Structures are given as structure tokens and as C-alpha cells.
């Protein structure tokens, strides 16, 4: 490869798993629990780097929710 980076598109399932994996890694909670707490503004310090690291992934998990019948 000549210094170029490739973009990997995720399926909704892969996006959900990514959110879940990172929430468990950084915050010891599931992606679903993280999304719920984030949407209800339950984090006392939402600007902490580990919270923001996971928050950026919420659209991947939310996208899956909107596609489930």
C-alpha cells in the first residue's frame, strides 16, 4: 500500500458490536447500557476522554436500533 488508508464500511451488526466492545473496554458496561445512560444524560462528567471515545460510536449502535423491525 502506498501510504493510503482504506475505509472499512461496517454492517449494522458490526457497528453494534464495535460500540459494545468499546463500552465494555473503556467503561465496563454494555453498549446498550452506555447508549441509554448517554441519552438520559446520566454521566456526571460526560467530557471524560473514555466516555467521549465511546460516545462517538453511538450512531453505529443507534443505526442498528432503527433498522430492527
DSSP file (Angstrom, degrees, kcal/mol; ACC not computed):
  #  RESIDUE AA STRUCTURE BP1 BP2  ACC     N-H-->O    O-->H-N    N-H-->O    O-->H-N    TCO  KAPPA ALPHA  PHI   PSI    X-CA   Y-CA   Z-CA
    1    1 A X              0   0    0      0, 0.0     2,-0.7     0, 0.0     4,-0.0   0.000 360.0 360.0 360.0 141.3    0.0    0.0    0.0
    2    2 A X        -     0   0    0      1,-0.1     3,-0.1     3,-0.0     0, 0.0  -0.304 360.0 -72.4 -96.3  50.2    1.4    3.4   -0.9
    3    3 A X  S    S+     0   0    0     -2,-0.7     2,-0.3     1,-0.3    -1,-0.1   0.447  96.8 130.1  79.9  -1.4    0.6    5.3    2.4
    4    4 A X        -     0   0    0      1,-0.0     2,-0.4     0, 0.0    -1,-0.3  -0.628  51.2-137.5 -86.9 144.6   -3.1    5.4    1.7
    5    5 A X        -     0   0    0     -2,-0.3     2,-0.3    -3,-0.1    -3,-0.0  -0.787  14.0-134.4 -99.8 146.0   -5.6    4.2    4.3
    6    6 A X        -     0   0    0     -2,-0.4     2,-0.5     2,-0.0     0, 0.0  -0.759  12.5-130.7 -99.3 146.1   -8.6    2.1    3.4
    7    7 A X        -     0   0    0     -2,-0.3     2,-0.6     2,-0.0     0, 0.0  -0.812  15.7-155.2 -94.5 131.7  -12.1    2.8    4.6
    8    8 A X        -     0   0    0     -2,-0.5     2,-0.4     2,-0.0    -2,-0.0  -0.942   7.4-148.9-109.5 119.7  -13.9   -0.2    6.1
    9    9 A X        -     0   0    0     -2,-0.6     2,-0.4     1,-0.0    -2,-0.0  -0.717  15.2-143.2 -86.1 134.4  -17.7    0.1    6.0
   10   10 A X        -     0   0    0     -2,-0.4     2,-0.1     4,-0.0    -1,-0.0  -0.752   6.2-130.0-100.0 142.7  -19.4   -1.6    8.9
   11   11 A X     >  -     0   0    0     -2,-0.4     4,-2.5     1,-0.1     5,-0.2  -0.421  37.8-101.9 -73.9 164.0  -22.7   -3.5    8.7
   12   12 A X  H  > S+     0   0    0      1,-0.2     4,-2.2     2,-0.2    52,-0.2   0.892 125.6  51.1 -55.5 -39.3  -25.2   -2.5   11.4
   13   13 A X  H  > S+     0   0    0      2,-0.2     4,-2.3     1,-0.2    -1,-0.2   0.912 109.6  48.9 -65.8 -42.3  -24.3   -5.6   13.3
   14   14 A X  H  > S+     0   0    0      1,-0.2     4,-2.3     2,-0.2    -2,-0.2   0.885 110.7  51.7 -64.2 -38.2  -20.6   -4.8   13.2
   15   15 A X  H  X S+     0   0    0     -4,-2.5     4,-2.4     2,-0.2    46,-0.3   0.908 109.7  48.8 -64.1 -42.5  -21.3   -1.3   14.3
   16   16 A X  H  X S+     0   0    0     -4,-2.2     4,-2.5    44,-0.3    -2,-0.2   0.914 112.2  48.6 -63.0 -43.2  -23.3   -2.5   17.3
   17   17 A X  H  X S+     0   0    0     -4,-2.3     4,-3.0     2,-0.2    -2,-0.2   0.885 109.8  52.3 -65.4 -38.4  -20.6   -4.9   18.2
   18   18 A X  H  X S+     0   0    0     -4,-2.3     4,-2.4     2,-0.2     5,-0.2   0.942 111.2  46.5 -62.5 -47.6  -18.0   -2.2   17.9
   19   19 A X  H  X S+     0   0    0     -4,-2.4     4,-2.4     1,-0.2     5,-0.2   0.928 115.2  47.1 -59.0 -46.0  -19.9    0.1   20.3
   20   20 A X  H  X S+     0   0    0     -4,-2.5     4,-2.3     1,-0.2    -2,-0.2   0.924 112.0  49.5 -63.4 -45.3  -20.5   -2.8   22.7
   21   21 A X  H  X S+     0   0    0     -4,-3.0     4,-2.2     1,-0.2    -1,-0.2   0.909 114.0  44.8 -62.0 -43.6  -16.8   -3.8   22.7
   22   22 A X  H  X S+     0   0    0     -4,-2.4     4,-2.9     2,-0.2     5,-0.4   0.878 111.4  52.3 -72.0 -36.9  -15.5   -0.3   23.3
   23   23 A X  H  X S+     0   0    0     -4,-2.4     4,-2.2    -5,-0.2     6,-1.0   0.911 113.0  45.8 -63.4 -41.3  -18.1    0.5   26.0
   24   24 A X  H  X S+     0   0    0     -4,-2.3     4,-1.1     4,-0.3    -2,-0.2   0.903 115.5  47.2 -66.8 -40.3  -17.0   -2.7   27.8
   25   25 A X  H  < S+     0   0    0     -4,-2.2    -2,-0.2    -5,-0.2    -3,-0.2   0.956 124.5  27.7 -66.7 -51.4  -13.3   -2.0   27.3
   26   26 A X  H  < S+     0   0    0     -4,-2.9    -3,-0.2    -5,-0.1    -2,-0.2   0.805 139.2  17.3 -83.3 -30.4  -13.4    1.7   28.4
   27   27 A X  H  < S-     0   0    0     -4,-2.2    -3,-0.2    -5,-0.4    -2,-0.2   0.403  90.7-121.6-129.4   1.6  -16.3    1.7   30.9
   28   28 A X  S  < S+     0   0    0     -4,-1.1     2,-0.3    -5,-0.5    -4,-0.3   0.882  78.3 101.5  55.8  42.2  -17.1   -1.8   31.9
   29   29 A X  S    S-     0   0    0     -6,-1.0    -2,-0.2    -9,-0.2    -1,-0.2  -0.968  76.8 -94.0-146.2 161.9  -20.7   -1.7   30.6
   30   30 A X     >  -     0   0    0     -2,-0.3     4,-2.4    -7,-0.1     5,-0.1  -0.281  32.8-115.6 -72.3 162.0  -22.5   -2.8   27.6
   31   31 A X  H  > S+     0   0    0      2,-0.2     4,-2.7     1,-0.2     5,-0.2   0.869 117.4  54.0 -63.6 -37.1  -23.0   -0.6   24.5
   32   32 A X  H  > S+     0   0    0      2,-0.2     4,-2.3     1,-0.2    -1,-0.2   0.923 109.8  46.5 -63.6 -45.1  -26.8   -0.7   25.1
   33   33 A X  H  > S+     0   0    0      2,-0.2     4,-2.6     1,-0.2     5,-0.2   0.905 112.1  51.4 -64.2 -41.3  -26.3    0.5   28.7
   34   34 A X  H  X S+     0   0    0     -4,-2.4     4,-3.0     2,-0.2     5,-0.2   0.948 110.1  48.5 -60.8 -48.5  -23.9    3.2   27.6
   35   35 A X  H  X S+     0   0    0     -4,-2.7     4,-2.8     1,-0.2     5,-0.2   0.909 112.1  49.5 -58.1 -43.8  -26.4    4.5   25.0
   36   36 A X  H  X S+     0   0    0     -4,-2.3     4,-1.7     2,-0.2    -1,-0.2   0.947 114.2  44.1 -61.5 -49.1  -29.2    4.5   27.5
   37   37 A X  H  <>S+     0   0    0     -4,-2.6     5,-2.6     2,-0.2     6,-0.4   0.893 114.3  50.4 -63.7 -40.5  -27.2    6.4   30.1
   38   38 A X  H ><5S+     0   0    0     -4,-3.0     3,-1.4    -5,-0.2    -2,-0.2   0.945 110.9  47.9 -63.3 -48.3  -25.8    8.8   27.4
   39   39 A X  H 3<5S+     0   0    0     -4,-2.8    -1,-0.2     1,-0.3    -2,-0.2   0.801 114.4  46.5 -65.1 -28.9  -29.3    9.6   26.1
   40   40 A X  T 3<5S-     0   0    0     -4,-1.7    -1,-0.3    -5,-0.2    -2,-0.2   0.392 110.4-124.6 -91.6   2.3  -30.6   10.2   29.6
   41   41 A X  T < 5 +     0   0    0     -3,-1.4    -3,-0.2    -4,-0.3    -2,-0.1   0.901  60.2 147.0  56.1  46.4  -27.6   12.4   30.5
   42   42 A X      < +     0   0    0     -5,-2.6     2,-0.4    -6,-0.1    -4,-0.1   0.516  32.7 103.5 -90.1  -7.0  -26.7   10.2   33.5
   43   43 A X    >   -     0   0    0     -6,-0.4     3,-0.6     1,-0.2     0, 0.0  -0.654  60.6-152.7 -80.2 128.3  -23.0   10.6   33.3
   44   44 A X  T 3  S+     0   0    0     -2,-0.4     2,-0.3     1,-0.3    -1,-0.2   0.849  93.3  23.7 -68.2 -34.7  -21.7   13.1   35.9
   45   45 A X  T >   +     0   0    0      1,-0.1     3,-1.7    -3,-0.1    -1,-0.3  -0.684  69.3 171.1-131.8  78.7  -18.7   14.1   33.8
   46   46 A X  T <  S+     0   0    0     -3,-0.6    -1,-0.1    -2,-0.3    -2,-0.1   0.620  71.1  69.4 -68.7 -11.0  -19.5   13.3   30.1
   47   47 A X  T 3   +     0   0    0      4,-0.1    -1,-0.3     5,-0.1     2,-0.0   0.443  67.0 123.1 -87.4   1.2  -16.4   15.1   28.8
   48   48 A X  S X> S-     0   0    0     -3,-1.7     4,-2.5     1,-0.1     3,-0.7  -0.383  72.2-121.7 -60.1 140.0  -14.0   12.4   30.2
   49   49 A X  H 3> S+     0   0    0      1,-0.3     4,-2.5     2,-0.2     5,-0.2   0.863 110.1  52.5 -54.8 -40.6  -11.9   11.0   27.4
   50   50 A X  H 3> S+     0   0    0      2,-0.2     4,-1.1     1,-0.2    -1,-0.3   0.837 111.0  47.7 -69.0 -29.6  -13.1    7.4   27.8
   51   51 A X  H <> S+     0   0    0     -3,-0.7     4,-2.7     2,-0.2     3,-0.3   0.923 113.2  47.1 -72.9 -44.6  -16.7    8.5   27.7
   52   52 A X  H  X S+     0   0    0     -4,-2.5     4,-1.9     1,-0.2    -2,-0.2   0.867 105.0  61.4 -64.3 -35.7  -16.2   10.6   24.6
   53   53 A X  H  < S+     0   0    0     -4,-2.5    -1,-0.2    -5,-0.3    -2,-0.2   0.892 114.0  35.1 -55.9 -41.1  -14.3    7.7   23.0
   54   54 A X  H >< S+     0   0    0     -4,-1.1     3,-2.0    -3,-0.3     4,-0.4   0.849 109.6  63.9 -82.7 -36.8  -17.4    5.6   23.2
   55   55 A X  H >< S+     0   0    0     -4,-2.7     3,-1.5     1,-0.3     4,-0.3   0.844  93.5  62.7 -58.8 -34.6  -19.9    8.4   22.6
   56   56 A X  T 3< S+     0   0    0     -4,-1.9    -1,-0.3     1,-0.3     3,-0.3   0.717 101.6  53.7 -62.7 -18.6  -18.5    8.9   19.1
   57   57 A X  T X> S+     0   0    0     -3,-2.0     3,-1.4     1,-0.2     4,-1.1   0.510  77.8  97.6 -94.2  -5.9  -19.7    5.3   18.3
   58   58 A X  H <> S+     0   0    0     -3,-1.5     4,-3.0    -4,-0.4     3,-0.4   0.869  74.1  62.6 -54.2 -41.9  -23.3    5.8   19.4
   59   59 A X  H 3> S+     0   0    0     -4,-0.3     4,-2.0    -3,-0.3    -1,-0.3   0.834 100.1  55.7 -56.0 -29.8  -24.6    6.4   15.8
   60   60 A X  H <> S+     0   0    0     -3,-1.4     4,-1.1     2,-0.2   -44,-0.3   0.930 113.3  39.4 -66.4 -44.2  -23.4    2.9   14.9
   61   61 A X  H  X S+     0   0    0     -4,-1.1     4,-1.6    -3,-0.4    -2,-0.2   0.896 116.0  50.7 -71.7 -41.1  -25.5    1.3   17.6
   62   62 A X  H  X S+     0   0    0     -4,-3.0     4,-2.0     1,-0.2    -2,-0.2   0.855 103.9  59.7 -65.1 -35.0  -28.4    3.6   17.1
   63   63 A X  H  X S+     0   0    0     -4,-2.0     4,-0.8    -5,-0.3    -1,-0.2   0.897 104.4  50.2 -60.4 -39.7  -28.4    2.9   13.4
   64   64 A X  H >X S+     0   0    0     -4,-1.1     3,-1.0   -52,-0.2     4,-0.9   0.921 106.8  54.6 -64.2 -43.5  -29.0   -0.8   14.2
   65   65 A X  H >< S+     0   0    0     -4,-1.6     3,-0.7     1,-0.3    -1,-0.2   0.886 106.4  51.6 -58.8 -39.4  -31.9    0.0   16.5
   66   66 A X  H 3< S+     0   0    0     -4,-2.0    -1,-0.3     1,-0.2    -2,-0.2   0.704 109.5  50.9 -72.2 -17.9  -33.7    2.0   13.8
   67   67 A X  H << S+     0   0    0     -3,-1.0     2,-0.4    -4,-0.8    -1,-0.2   0.564  86.6  96.3 -95.9  -9.9  -33.3   -1.0   11.3
   68   68 A X    <<        0   0    0     -4,-0.9    -4,-0.0    -3,-0.7     0, 0.0  -0.682 360.0 360.0 -82.4 129.4  -34.7   -3.6   13.6
   69   69 A X              0   0    0     -2,-0.4    -1,-0.1     0, 0.0    -4,-0.1   0.516 360.0 360.0 -64.6 360.0  -38.5   -4.3   13.0
